[in-house]
Amino acid sequence: MINVTKTYLPPFEEYAELLKKVWDSHWITNNGPLVLELEQKLRGFLGVKHLFLVSNGTIAIQVAVKALGLTKEIITTPFSYVASTSAFMWEGCRPVFVDIDPDTYDIDPAKIEAAITSNTEAILAVHVYGNPCKCEAIEAIARKHNLRVIYDAAHAFGVQYNGQSVLNFGDISTLSLHATKIFHTAEGGAIVTNDDAIAAKIAALRNFGQTGPDQFTQVGINAKLSELHAAMGLCLLPRVPEFIATRKTLSALYDSLFAGSSLRTLKIDAGVTFNYAYYPVLFDSEQALVKAMDHLRVHDIIPRRYFYPALNLLPYVPQQHLPVAEDISRRILCLPLFVELKPEQVREIVMRVLEARS
């Protein structure tokens, strides 16, 4: 079976060597030495000022919302995984969806201002498939209307825009370090900011609001990452450039094999150093997508409708009609892409997709 993704695991002996340090120290959690080492290495690798590891990417967004004091409306995209919206709804905020750009699949800045009300406090944009948002345009709108900006960068590990990390934009960026991501800690996430005051709030919020041995200055939560998870990250981080290079090669092979078909692949803007996190293809119709997906599954190839449905259609959100996001979500399919995928498997996948279209 060829699944849409496959978690990369390091040599067991290498991971066990780090685990031996944990066993010897009996320091399993509470910002242990491996967590601190991984945070320091990630700051250097990604080129960011403050980075805090947390237990998952969803709670990273929740802590970000708390750190910025958001309680009302947040403008966001309907084209993302459900966690992008449910995380801040869990904190009592109301989503206001804005339609997406049909080429990049990111939130369309040209449509943001019309959605701003007196209750709008922030914009939460998603770098969809790792493709950076129009950050300058979004932040110009935010400055004009005195709004905060959070970027959900769950897919954007290692992505750069005009020579700097995409994580350096906005008030806060959040990462998912889930097992399906390019770089992972099995389960985990991270919160990034360049603002010292926001950083101090995040540091306390992820640890019960504690700022000293006997000091609790705000309501917090237990969002810390364990040493066992940090050990996985330390094993994988040096391999990330190799991971991205392999994904780039496989994506280029997909591109060449689909050339001449009517299927549309992801458009990456100039100035972007991409990470090739996913390989989405856009079909002419939902019927064509379903036919291809069924045909692939017959041959033990498991793609994913990522993202479907559009979040504005969920039963527990304010209902809005957003034609671009709804159309794209019905016609887009992510094909298998992972480090251990073989070129001959890519050829078979493309052959099966094209067979279903004949």
Buried (B, 14 or more C-beta within 10 A) or exposed (E): EBBBBBBBBBEEEBBEEBBEBBEEEEBEBEBBEBBEBBBEBBBEBBEBEBBBBBBBBBBBBBBBBBBBEBBBBBBBBBBBBBBBBBBBBBBEBBBBBBBBBBEBBBBBBEBBEEBBEEEBBBBBBBBBBBBBBBBEBBBEBBEEBEBBBBBBBBBBBBBBBEEEBBBBBBBBBBBBBBBBBBBBBBBBBBBBBBBEEBBBBBBBBBBBBBBEEEEEEEEBBEBBBBBBBBBBBBBBBEBBEEBBEBBEEBBEBBEEBBEEBEBBBBEBBEEBBBBBBBBBBBBEEBEBBBBBBEBBEEBEBBBBBBBBBBBBBBEEBEEBEBEBBBBBBBBBBBBBBBBEBEEEBBEBBBEBBBEBBE
